[in-house]
């Protein structure tokens, strides 16, 4: 059941219906058919032997196929040939297959392979399926209990593809059955059911706590369905917002460090394509656990980019979790606020959010310089993570103080001109030009606040002059102070 089965133009011209709408109608009809079947007392498998269960499954499969044929038949002229190398429509294919596969993933199993899954061979297919469930028997051989390769998990390479020895002993089918008390065959079959489809990809949330994982995925499914109707929010934003809601229950950095979103695009030729594991690093977990920092990063900010005349917004927390620099977005926003006069409430972002983002970005840059520099084996390396939130808060205080000092010394008539010039120096990475302009301005004029002038001089020499890692982060709050004024 997929909109791509249809020729959209023919559907519109001859039947006056969109393929998406027709697909939804078919889905509702099939769901109704399944519900009606479940309501029948005769459909229960309790107390039935294998042969009786086989007959029941075959009867249900036949009913479902007849239902689909009835629904698709009126639109025969609009059907594409998408099956068996584009030689058959879905109606023609339904007359050939033994069972309808729930997901493309299952066609990788030998008994759902097109060469096996043929009409008239249903009993044979079900016997193979039963052997798979009970004896791990596939084709001519049963599963090796000590195996760890693609047969166990599609995310794992085959044995021949392993280039290095594993650091630890991997899980095997025998271990899964012994430790988790679960039939490995069920584990393999449940793989596609764990993922949600949205925007052309499959997603699953994973954490070490099974109950927590289940609760997040359950809520995620509901919110994804709502989001698909509104089309406003990304899966990433929905998922991490749910996780953030749960943080108070899991008030530990370790819980954040072991949460992931697993995603992939599709499965072709028994290969899972475009797999990504998105998680939170130790450094980011140490910051996101802080309520105040998280609150100010959990904001959306407009960008200069537009699609169909609509401004593109980015979620700062998403960029942070994905380990992308925040400085880039804050700079673009500050520049656009001047050049495009983003002063209305719709596109206005609180300066505390901007400064928090710059402080967080600066601290991450400093930490990374330690990791990739000579200090990686320093005794204080791991303890630094414990202090990272406090360091960020201290930086926020310093930046907030300097933006107020800068707004005090720049005259109203000079603000736009000075701000544009300073942004130009930041963009051109001209630290000395930036410092020179400000120092000339505050020393060449009578400044109302001597205290503010002293703060600026000390700030420039302490945070920009010898700073080779993130001086731009410390420079931008001064521009923010100029353009925001006393807001």
GIUR-V867209 format. One record per backbone hydrogen bond with DSSP energy under -1.0 kcal/mol. NH is the residue of the N-H (numbers start at 1). CO is the residue of the C=O. Records with the same first field share a line. If there is no record, write none. Layout:
NH=CO, CO
This chain:
5=2
6=3
7=78
11=7
12=8
13=9
14=10
15=11
17=11
22=18
23=19
24=20
25=21
26=22
27=23
28=24
29=25
30=26
31=27
32=28
33=29
34=30
35=31
36=32
37=33
38=34
39=35
40=37
43=40
44=41
48=45
53=49
54=50
55=51
56=52
57=53
58=54
59=55
60=56
61=57
62=58
63=59
64=60
65=61
66=62
67=63
68=64
69=65
70=66
71=67
72=68
73=69
75=72
76=73
78=75
79=76
80=5
82=88
83=88
87=83
88=83
93=89
94=90
96=93
97=93
106=103
108=105
109=106
112=109
116=113
117=113
118=116
119=96
121=118
125=121
126=122
127=123
128=124
129=125
130=126
131=127
132=128
133=129
134=130
135=131
137=131
138=141
141=138
143=136
147=144
152=149
153=149
156=153
161=158
162=159
174=145
176=172
177=173
178=174
179=175
180=176
186=183
187=183
188=184
189=185
190=186
194=191
195=192
196=203
198=201
201=198
202=264
203=196
204=262
206=260
213=209
214=210
215=211
216=212
217=213
218=214
219=215
220=216
221=217
222=218
223=219
224=220
225=221
226=222
227=223
228=224
230=226
231=227
238=234
239=235
240=236
241=237
242=238
243=239
244=240
245=241
246=242
249=246
250=246
252=250
256=252
257=253
259=256
260=206
261=278
262=204
263=276
264=202
265=273
268=271
271=268
273=266
276=263
278=261
285=281
286=282
288=284
289=285
290=287
294=290
295=291
296=292
297=293
298=294
299=297
301=314
303=312
307=310
310=307
312=305
314=301
316=299
319=315
320=316
321=317
322=318
323=320
324=319
330=326
331=327
332=328
333=329
334=330
335=331
336=332
337=333
338=334
339=335
340=336
343=341
354=350
355=351
356=352
357=353
358=354
359=355
360=356
361=357
362=358
363=359
364=360
365=361
366=362
367=363
368=364
369=365
370=366
371=367
372=368
378=375
381=378
384=380
391=387
392=388
393=389
394=390
395=391
396=392
397=393
398=394
399=395
400=396
401=397
402=398
403=399
404=400
405=401
406=402
407=403
408=404
409=405
410=406
414=411
418=414
419=415
420=416
421=417
422=418
423=419
424=420
425=421
426=422
427=423
428=424
429=426
430=425
431=429
434=430
435=431
436=432
437=433
438=434
439=435
440=436
441=437
442=438
443=439
444=440
453=449
454=450
455=451
456=452
457=453
458=454
459=455
460=456
461=457
462=458
463=459
464=460
465=460
474=470
475=471
476=472
478=475
480=476
481=477
482=478
483=479
484=480
485=481
487=484
